[in-house]
Structure formats: C-alpha cells, structure tokens
Amino acid sequence: MINVALLGIIRRWTIRDRISVREITGRPEISRKAVRRYIRAEAGEPSYPARHAPSSLDSFARRLSTQAGAEAVKSRKLRRTLKQMSPVLRERGDERSGDRMAAFRNQWKADQMERVDAGG
C-alpha cells in the first residue's frame, strides 16, 4: 500500500520531472503496477473512510442539548453563557473542559440553523 506522501512524490516525478515509470520503480521499493495505477487514477488522493471518534460529551449530549434549547428560548440578557453553565454541569458529574462544551454548543447552533433552513 502506498501512503499519501509517497503518492505525492510519484506524481511530482511523473508530471513535473517527467521521469518514466520504470525509473520510478527503481527508486522506492514499489511495484510498477502500483505506480501505474496511482498515476492513472483520477482521484487526487486516496480516500479514507471518515473517522468518528466518540466525544467526551456523548454521555451528556441529551442534557446539554436540552439546556441549550432552554437557553435559546430566553431573551438575550437572561441567557447564561457556557462559563455560567459549567458549574451547574460539574455539580451533576460532568468534569469536561470548556472547549469541548463550546464545540458542542457551536455544533448545536449549526444544527438548529440547518433545521430552520430546511423547514422554511
């Protein structure tokens, strides 16, 4: 299997430096067939499946989305910020960092905007 860095080198050698496939296969230890396949491929880079790493907030997602929904209904001056909501969450057992909560809140807002756009 060819990694992305080697693929870039092979393409640079063939396109910019005009080095033949036979000469390329002599440099790194890969087969001529693999070099031809990657040169002829239309995709710019090999595609990999999207990686989904579980968030540390997954267990609190329902609670956070409920709180965010409750805060969104309030007027601007009555809404609590993430800093103000952090101690309440810590009392309930959530010892997460503020940046993860901010990322969750931003994602929640983006999801809400998509719902509004799709609904109207």
VODO-175949 format. One record per residue: x, y, z of N, C-alpha, C, O in turn; residue in one letter. Coordinates in Angstrom, 2 decimals, always signed. Example, Ala and Ser with C-alpha at 12.3 -4.5 7.8 and 13.67 -1.06 7.14 Angstrom:
! residues 2
{node {+13.19; -5.69; +7.80}; {+12.30; -4.50; +7.80}; {+13.20; -3.30; +7.80}; {+14.24; -3.32; +8.46}; "A"} {node {+12.85; -2.25; +7.08}; {+13.67; -1.06; +7.14}; {+12.90; +0.03; +7.87}; {+13.41; +1.14; +8.04}; "S"} 
END
This chain:
! residues 120
{node {+0.84; -1.18; +0.00}; {+0.00; +0.00; +0.00}; {+0.88; +1.23; +0.00}; {+1.91; +1.28; +0.68}; "M"} {node {+0.47; +2.22; -0.76}; {+1.21; +3.48; -0.88}; {+0.61; +4.50; +0.08}; {-0.61; +4.62; +0.17}; "I"} {node {+1.46; +5.22; +0.78}; {+0.93; +6.28; +1.64}; {+0.83; +7.58; +0.85}; {+1.34; +7.67; -0.27}; "N"} {node {+0.18; +8.57; +1.42}; {-0.12; +9.81; +0.71}; {+1.16; +10.56; +0.34}; {+1.24; +11.14; -0.74}; "V"} {node {+2.14; +10.56; +1.20}; {+3.39; +11.27; +0.92}; {+4.10; +10.67; -0.29}; {+4.57; +11.40; -1.16}; "A"} {node {+4.16; +9.34; -0.35}; {+4.81; +8.68; -1.47}; {+4.02; +8.90; -2.76}; {+4.60; +9.03; -3.83}; "L"} {node {+2.69; +8.94; -2.65}; {+1.86; +9.21; -3.82}; {+2.16; +10.59; -4.39}; {+2.26; +10.75; -5.61}; "L"} {node {+2.32; +11.58; -3.52}; {+2.67; +12.92; -3.98}; {+4.02; +12.96; -4.67}; {+4.20; +13.65; -5.67}; "G"} {node {+4.96; +12.22; -4.12}; {+6.30; +12.18; -4.73}; {+6.23; +11.53; -6.10}; {+6.84; +12.03; -7.05}; "I"} {node {+5.50; +10.43; -6.22}; {+5.38; +9.74; -7.51}; {+4.74; +10.65; -8.55}; {+5.21; +10.73; -9.68}; "I"} {node {+3.68; +11.33; -8.17}; {+3.02; +12.23; -9.13}; {+3.93; +13.39; -9.52}; {+3.94; +13.81; -10.68}; "R"} {node {+4.69; +13.92; -8.57}; {+5.61; +15.01; -8.89}; {+6.69; +14.54; -9.86}; {+7.04; +15.25; -10.80}; "R"} {node {+7.20; +13.33; -9.63}; {+8.22; +12.79; -10.53}; {+7.68; +12.61; -11.94}; {+8.38; +12.90; -12.92}; "W"} {node {+6.45; +12.14; -12.07}; {+5.92; +11.89; -13.41}; {+5.46; +13.17; -14.10}; {+5.69; +13.33; -15.30}; "T"} {node {+4.82; +14.06; -13.38}; {+4.25; +15.24; -14.03}; {+5.29; +16.34; -14.21}; {+5.46; +16.85; -15.31}; "I"} {node {+5.98; +16.70; -13.14}; {+6.91; +17.82; -13.22}; {+8.28; +17.41; -13.76}; {+8.83; +18.07; -14.63}; "R"} {node {+8.81; +16.31; -13.23}; {+10.17; +15.92; -13.61}; {+10.23; +15.02; -14.82}; {+11.31; +14.76; -15.35}; "D"} {node {+9.09; +14.53; -15.28}; {+8.99; +13.66; -16.47}; {+9.88; +12.42; -16.37}; {+10.60; +12.07; -17.30}; "R"} {node {+9.81; +11.76; -15.22}; {+10.58; +10.53; -15.01}; {+9.69; +9.36; -15.39}; {+8.50; +9.35; -15.08}; "I"} {node {+10.25; +8.37; -16.07}; {+9.47; +7.23; -16.53}; {+9.08; +6.33; -15.37}; {+9.66; +6.38; -14.29}; "S"} {node {+8.05; +5.49; -15.62}; {+7.56; +4.58; -14.59}; {+8.65; +3.59; -14.21}; {+8.79; +3.24; -13.03}; "V"} {node {+9.40; +3.13; -15.17}; {+10.48; +2.18; -14.90}; {+11.53; +2.77; -13.97}; {+12.03; +2.10; -13.07}; "R"} {node {+11.85; +4.03; -14.18}; {+12.84; +4.68; -13.34}; {+12.29; +4.94; -11.93}; {+13.02; +4.85; -10.95}; "E"} {node {+11.00; +5.26; -11.84}; {+10.38; +5.49; -10.54}; {+10.38; +4.22; -9.71}; {+10.67; +4.27; -8.51}; "I"} {node {+10.07; +3.09; -10.32}; {+10.03; +1.83; -9.57}; {+11.41; +1.41; -9.10}; {+11.53; +0.58; -8.20}; "T"} {node {+12.44; +1.96; -9.68}; {+13.79; +1.66; -9.23}; {+14.16; +2.43; -7.97}; {+15.02; +1.99; -7.21}; "G"} {node {+13.53; +3.57; -7.75}; {+13.85; +4.40; -6.58}; {+13.21; +3.86; -5.30}; {+13.93; +3.28; -4.48}; "R"} {node {+11.91; +4.00; -5.10}; {+11.33; +3.36; -3.91}; {+11.02; +1.90; -4.24}; {+10.95; +1.53; -5.41}; "P"} {node {+10.84; +1.10; -3.26}; {+10.61; -0.32; -3.49}; {+9.12; -0.60; -3.59}; {+8.51; -1.17; -2.68}; "E"} {node {+8.53; -0.18; -4.72}; {+7.13; -0.48; -5.01}; {+7.04; -1.03; -6.42}; {+7.95; -0.85; -7.23}; "I"} {node {+5.95; -1.71; -6.70}; {+5.83; -2.37; -7.99}; {+5.46; -1.38; -9.09}; {+4.90; -0.32; -8.84}; "S"} {node {+5.80; -1.77; -10.30}; {+5.49; -0.96; -11.46}; {+3.98; -0.84; -11.66}; {+3.47; +0.20; -12.08}; "R"} {node {+3.28; -1.92; -11.35}; {+1.83; -1.94; -11.49}; {+1.17; -0.92; -10.54}; {+0.24; -0.22; -10.93}; "K"} {node {+1.67; -0.84; -9.32}; {+1.12; +0.11; -8.36}; {+1.39; +1.55; -8.79}; {+0.52; +2.41; -8.65}; "A"} {node {+2.58; +1.81; -9.31}; {+2.92; +3.16; -9.77}; {+2.00; +3.57; -10.91}; {+1.49; +4.69; -10.92}; "V"} {node {+1.79; +2.67; -11.88}; {+0.89; +2.97; -13.00}; {-0.54; +3.24; -12.52}; {-1.19; +4.17; -12.99}; "R"} {node {-1.00; +2.42; -11.59}; {-2.37; +2.57; -11.09}; {-2.56; +3.93; -10.43}; {-3.57; +4.59; -10.65}; "R"} {node {-1.60; +4.36; -9.62}; {-1.74; +5.64; -8.93}; {-1.53; +6.83; -9.85}; {-2.08; +7.91; -9.61}; "Y"} {node {-0.74; +6.67; -10.89}; {-0.56; +7.75; -11.85}; {-1.83; +7.94; -12.67}; {-2.24; +9.08; -12.93}; "I"} {node {-2.46; +6.85; -13.07}; {-3.66; +6.92; -13.91}; {-4.93; +7.23; -13.13}; {-5.94; +7.58; -13.72}; "R"} {node {-4.88; +7.10; -11.82}; {-6.08; +7.34; -11.01}; {-6.51; +8.79; -11.15}; {-5.68; +9.70; -11.17}; "A"} {node {-7.80; +9.00; -11.25}; {-8.33; +10.35; -11.40}; {-8.41; +11.09; -10.07}; {-8.36; +12.32; -10.05}; "E"} {node {-8.53; +10.36; -8.98}; {-8.63; +11.00; -7.67}; {-7.30; +11.63; -7.30}; {-6.24; +11.09; -7.62}; "A"} {node {-7.35; +12.77; -6.63}; {-6.14; +13.47; -6.23}; {-5.39; +12.75; -5.13}; {-4.16; +12.70; -5.15}; "G"} {node {-6.11; +12.19; -4.20}; {-5.51; +11.48; -3.08}; {-6.34; +10.24; -2.80}; {-7.52; +10.20; -3.14}; "E"} {node {-5.75; +9.24; -2.20}; {-6.57; +8.09; -1.84}; {-7.62; +8.49; -0.80}; {-7.34; +9.29; +0.09}; "P"} {node {-8.80; +7.94; -0.93}; {-9.85; +8.31; +0.00}; {-9.92; +7.31; +1.15}; {-9.77; +6.10; +0.96}; "S"} {node {-10.13; +7.83; +2.31}; {-10.23; +7.03; +3.51}; {-11.61; +7.25; +4.12}; {-12.18; +8.33; +3.97}; "Y"} {node {-12.15; +6.26; +4.79}; {-13.46; +6.47; +5.43}; {-13.36; +7.54; +6.52}; {-12.33; +7.69; +7.17}; "P"} {node {-14.45; +8.26; +6.69}; {-14.47; +9.32; +7.71}; {-14.31; +8.71; +9.09}; {-14.96; +7.72; +9.44}; "A"} {node {-13.45; +9.30; +9.87}; {-13.17; +8.79; +11.21}; {-14.12; +9.45; +12.19}; {-14.26; +10.67; +12.20}; "R"} {node {-14.75; +8.65; +12.99}; {-15.65; +9.19; +14.01}; {-15.12; +8.77; +15.38}; {-15.22; +7.61; +15.78}; "H"} {node {-14.55; +9.73; +16.07}; {-14.07; +9.47; +17.43}; {-15.14; +9.92; +18.40}; {-15.66; +11.03; +18.28}; "A"} {node {-15.50; +9.09; +19.36}; {-16.54; +9.49; +20.30}; {-16.06; +10.67; +21.15}; {-14.90; +10.74; +21.56}; "P"} {node {-16.96; +11.59; +21.38}; {-16.65; +12.78; +22.16}; {-16.79; +12.46; +23.65}; {-17.51; +11.55; +24.04}; "S"} {node {-16.09; +13.22; +24.45}; {-16.20; +13.03; +25.90}; {-17.55; +13.52; +26.41}; {-17.92; +13.24; +27.55}; "S"} {node {-18.27; +14.26; +25.58}; {-19.57; +14.79; +25.99}; {-20.75; +13.94; +25.51}; {-21.90; +14.33; +25.71}; "L"} {node {-20.49; +12.81; +24.89}; {-21.58; +12.00; +24.36}; {-22.57; +11.56; +25.43}; {-23.77; +11.51; +25.17}; "D"} {node {-22.08; +11.26; +26.61}; {-22.99; +10.83; +27.67}; {-23.85; +11.98; +28.20}; {-24.90; +11.74; +28.79}; "S"} {node {-23.41; +13.21; +27.98}; {-24.16; +14.38; +28.44}; {-24.84; +15.13; +27.29}; {-25.35; +16.23; +27.50}; "F"} {node {-24.86; +14.55; +26.11}; {-25.38; +15.25; +24.93}; {-26.84; +15.62; +25.09}; {-27.23; +16.74; +24.75}; "A"} {node {-27.65; +14.71; +25.59}; {-29.08; +15.00; +25.75}; {-29.29; +16.14; +26.75}; {-30.08; +17.05; +26.52}; "R"} {node {-28.57; +16.08; +27.85}; {-28.71; +17.12; +28.87}; {-28.25; +18.48; +28.34}; {-28.90; +19.50; +28.57}; "R"} {node {-27.13; +18.48; +27.62}; {-26.61; +19.74; +27.09}; {-27.54; +20.31; +26.02}; {-27.75; +21.52; +25.97}; "L"} {node {-28.07; +19.45; +25.16}; {-28.97; +19.97; +24.13}; {-30.27; +20.50; +24.74}; {-30.83; +21.48; +24.25}; "S"} {node {-30.74; +19.86; +25.80}; {-31.93; +20.35; +26.49}; {-31.66; +21.71; +27.11}; {-32.48; +22.62; +27.00}; "T"} {node {-30.50; +21.85; +27.76}; {-30.15; +23.13; +28.36}; {-29.96; +24.21; +27.30}; {-30.39; +25.35; +27.48}; "Q"} {node {-29.31; +23.84; +26.20}; {-29.09; +24.83; +25.14}; {-30.43; +25.27; +24.53}; {-30.60; +26.44; +24.20}; "A"} {node {-31.35; +24.34; +24.40}; {-32.68; +24.70; +23.89}; {-33.41; +25.61; +24.84}; {-34.09; +26.55; +24.42}; "G"} {node {-33.29; +25.35; +26.14}; {-33.94; +26.20; +27.14}; {-33.32; +27.59; +27.15}; {-34.03; +28.59; +27.32}; "A"} {node {-32.02; +27.67; +26.97}; {-31.35; +28.98; +26.95}; {-31.67; +29.75; +25.68}; {-31.73; +30.97; +25.70}; "E"} {node {-31.87; +29.06; +24.58}; {-32.14; +29.73; +23.30}; {-33.49; +30.42; +23.31}; {-33.69; +31.41; +22.61}; "A"} {node {-34.42; +29.91; +24.10}; {-35.76; +30.49; +24.16}; {-35.77; +31.79; +24.96}; {-36.60; +32.67; +24.73}; "V"} {node {-34.84; +31.91; +25.90}; {-34.80; +33.09; +26.76}; {-34.34; +34.32; +25.98}; {-33.74; +34.21; +24.92}; "K"} {node {-34.64; +35.47; +26.53}; {-34.17; +36.70; +25.90}; {-32.65; +36.79; +26.04}; {-32.04; +36.09; +26.85}; "S"} {node {-32.07; +37.64; +25.24}; {-30.61; +37.71; +25.17}; {-29.98; +38.04; +26.52}; {-28.94; +37.48; +26.85}; "R"} {node {-30.57; +38.91; +27.29}; {-30.00; +39.33; +28.57}; {-30.16; +38.27; +29.66}; {-29.43; +38.29; +30.64}; "K"} {node {-31.10; +37.37; +29.49}; {-31.33; +36.35; +30.51}; {-30.59; +35.03; +30.22}; {-30.54; +34.15; +31.08}; "L"} {node {-30.02; +34.91; +29.04}; {-29.31; +33.68; +28.69}; {-28.04; +33.54; +29.51}; {-27.37; +34.53; +29.82}; "R"} {node {-27.72; +32.30; +29.84}; {-26.47; +32.03; +30.54}; {-25.40; +31.65; +29.52}; {-25.68; +31.01; +28.51}; "R"} {node {-24.18; +32.06; +29.81}; {-23.07; +31.69; +28.95}; {-22.57; +30.31; +29.34}; {-23.01; +29.74; +30.34}; "T"} {node {-21.64; +29.78; +28.56}; {-21.07; +28.47; +28.89}; {-20.33; +28.50; +30.22}; {-20.34; +27.52; +30.96}; "L"} {node {-19.69; +29.63; +30.50}; {-18.99; +29.74; +31.79}; {-19.97; +29.67; +32.95}; {-19.67; +29.09; +33.99}; "K"} {node {-21.14; +30.26; +32.76}; {-22.15; +30.23; +33.81}; {-22.79; +28.86; +33.95}; {-23.22; +28.48; +35.04}; "Q"} {node {-22.86; +28.10; +32.85}; {-23.47; +26.76; +32.90}; {-22.48; +25.70; +33.38}; {-22.90; +24.63; +33.82}; "M"} {node {-21.19; +25.96; +33.29}; {-20.17; +24.97; +33.67}; {-20.28; +24.50; +35.11}; {-20.24; +23.29; +35.33}; "S"} {node {-20.40; +25.37; +36.11}; {-20.51; +24.88; +37.49}; {-21.73; +23.99; +37.71}; {-21.67; +23.03; +38.48}; "P"} {node {-22.83; +24.32; +37.07}; {-24.04; +23.51; +37.21}; {-23.80; +22.11; +36.65}; {-24.23; +21.11; +37.24}; "V"} {node {-23.13; +22.04; +35.52}; {-22.84; +20.73; +34.93}; {-21.84; +19.95; +35.77}; {-21.94; +18.73; +35.89}; "L"} {node {-20.88; +20.64; +36.35}; {-19.89; +19.96; +37.18}; {-20.53; +19.37; +38.44}; {-20.13; +18.30; +38.91}; "R"} {node {-21.52; +20.06; +38.96}; {-22.24; +19.53; +40.13}; {-22.98; +18.24; +39.77}; {-23.14; +17.36; +40.62}; "E"} {node {-23.42; +18.14; +38.54}; {-24.15; +16.96; +38.10}; {-23.23; +15.82; +37.67}; {-23.70; +14.75; +37.30}; "R"} {node {-21.93; +16.05; +37.71}; {-20.98; +14.98; +37.41}; {-20.23; +15.14; +36.11}; {-19.52; +14.21; +35.71}; "G"} {node {-20.36; +16.25; +35.43}; {-19.66; +16.46; +34.17}; {-18.39; +17.25; +34.44}; {-18.43; +18.45; +34.71}; "D"} {node {-17.25; +16.57; +34.36}; {-15.96; +17.22; +34.60}; {-15.25; +17.52; +33.29}; {-14.03; +17.37; +33.21}; "E"} {node {-15.97; +17.92; +32.28}; {-15.39; +18.14; +30.95}; {-14.79; +19.54; +30.85}; {-15.09; +20.42; +31.66}; "R"} {node {-13.95; +19.71; +29.86}; {-13.33; +21.02; +29.66}; {-14.28; +21.94; +28.92}; {-15.19; +21.50; +28.22}; "S"} {node {-14.04; +23.22; +29.07}; {-14.90; +24.23; +28.47}; {-14.84; +24.26; +26.95}; {-15.83; +24.58; +26.30}; "G"} {node {-13.69; +23.92; +26.38}; {-13.59; +23.97; +24.93}; {-14.45; +22.90; +24.26}; {-14.99; +23.14; +23.18}; "D"} {node {-14.58; +21.74; +24.89}; {-15.46; +20.70; +24.34}; {-16.91; +21.14; +24.43}; {-17.70; +20.86; +23.53}; "R"} {node {-17.26; +21.83; +25.52}; {-18.63; +22.32; +25.65}; {-18.90; +23.42; +24.62}; {-20.00; +23.49; +24.07}; "M"} {node {-17.92; +24.26; +24.36}; {-18.09; +25.30; +23.35}; {-18.24; +24.68; +21.96}; {-19.06; +25.14; +21.16}; "A"} {node {-17.47; +23.64; +21.68}; {-17.60; +22.96; +20.39}; {-18.98; +22.31; +20.26}; {-19.59; +22.35; +19.19}; "A"} {node {-19.46; +21.72; +21.35}; {-20.79; +21.13; +21.34}; {-21.85; +22.19; +21.08}; {-22.77; +21.98; +20.29}; "F"} {node {-21.72; +23.33; +21.76}; {-22.69; +24.41; +21.60}; {-22.68; +24.94; +20.17}; {-23.75; +25.19; +19.60}; "R"} {node {-21.50; +25.10; +19.58}; {-21.41; +25.58; +18.20}; {-22.04; +24.60; +17.23}; {-22.74; +25.00; +16.30}; "N"} {node {-21.80; +23.31; +17.45}; {-22.41; +22.29; +16.60}; {-23.92; +22.29; +16.77}; {-24.65; +22.13; +15.79}; "Q"} {node {-24.39; +22.48; +18.00}; {-25.82; +22.52; +18.26}; {-26.46; +23.70; +17.54}; {-27.54; +23.56; +16.96}; "W"} {node {-25.79; +24.85; +17.58}; {-26.32; +26.03; +16.88}; {-26.36; +25.80; +15.37}; {-27.33; +26.18; +14.71}; "K"} {node {-25.33; +25.18; +14.83}; {-25.31; +24.90; +13.39}; {-26.45; +23.94; +13.02}; {-27.09; +24.12; +11.99}; "A"} {node {-26.69; +22.93; +13.85}; {-27.79; +22.00; +13.60}; {-29.13; +22.72; +13.64}; {-30.02; +22.43; +12.83}; "D"} {node {-29.28; +23.65; +14.58}; {-30.53; +24.40; +14.67}; {-30.74; +25.27; +13.43}; {-31.86; +25.39; +12.94}; "Q"} {node {-29.67; +25.87; +12.94}; {-29.78; +26.70; +11.73}; {-30.15; +25.85; +10.52}; {-30.92; +26.29; +9.66}; "M"} {node {-29.59; +24.63; +10.45}; {-29.95; +23.74; +9.33}; {-31.42; +23.35; +9.41}; {-32.09; +23.26; +8.38}; "E"} {node {-31.92; +23.11; +10.62}; {-33.34; +22.78; +10.77}; {-34.23; +23.91; +10.34}; {-35.26; +23.70; +9.70}; "R"} {node {-33.84; +25.14; +10.69}; {-34.62; +26.31; +10.30}; {-34.59; +26.48; +8.80}; {-35.63; +26.75; +8.18}; "V"} {node {-33.42; +26.32; +8.18}; {-33.30; +26.46; +6.74}; {-34.07; +25.38; +6.00}; {-34.71; +25.66; +4.98}; "D"} {node {-34.03; +24.16; +6.50}; {-34.73; +23.05; +5.85}; {-36.24; +23.17; +6.05}; {-37.01; +22.79; +5.17}; "A"} {node {-36.66; +23.69; +7.18}; {-38.08; +23.79; +7.47}; {-38.78; +24.93; +6.74}; {-39.98; +24.84; +6.48}; "G"} {node {-38.07; +25.98; +6.40}; {-38.70; +27.16; +5.82}; {-38.38; +27.29; +4.42}; {-38.83; +28.23; +3.77}; "G"} 
END
